[in-house]
């Protein structure tokens, strides 16, 4: 998984986590994945998807 939040790449190696972080970690550890930092300005695919136009629709 790519993120523009640099500190998230270290979440699996933290020794002390708060309750919310531990819950997220419990959910994520079931997946075979790694978290990689990718600067926001360089993450054009995610930016393009968030701005995807669905075209003109009549309501």
PyMOL commands that set and color helices and strands:
alter all, ss='L'
color gray80, all
select helices_A, chain A and resi 6-13+19-28+40-42+44-50
alter helices_A, ss='H'
color red, helices_A
select strands_A, chain A and resi 2-3+36-37
alter strands_A, ss='S'
color yellow, strands_A
deselect
rebuild
show_as cartoon
